[in-house]
Amino acid sequence: MFEENGPSTLPPVPSQSQTTPKLEGLLNKNMRIRMTDGRTLVGLFLCTDRDCNVILGSAQEFLKSTDTFSQGEPRVLGLAMIPGHHIVSIEVESDSLENT
């Protein structure tokens, strides 16, 4: 049996009404996604799903982790789908956010 030991220590899960506007605000913004295998993909955020898979448009692949969007020799991918379980981190280019 489970015993109640006071309030739950888990953070509350945001409702869909809270997350949808935030995600919509990120549409067509430049994103940098670092993956578990060390690759970094940079491109326009087009969509995601409930499994946290992400679709990037005009994507470029960087083999080594970089601190800025423009360093390294990129490989042009075009449209790319990144499985959610391979995503380590997601960053949004600050210039893209300031324009909104």
Secondary structure, 3 states (H helix, E strand, C coil): CCCCCCCCCCCCCCCHHHHHHHHHHHCCCEEEEEECCCCEEEEEEEEECCCCCEEEEEEEEECCCCCCCCCCCCEEEEEEEECHHHEEEEEECHHHHHCC
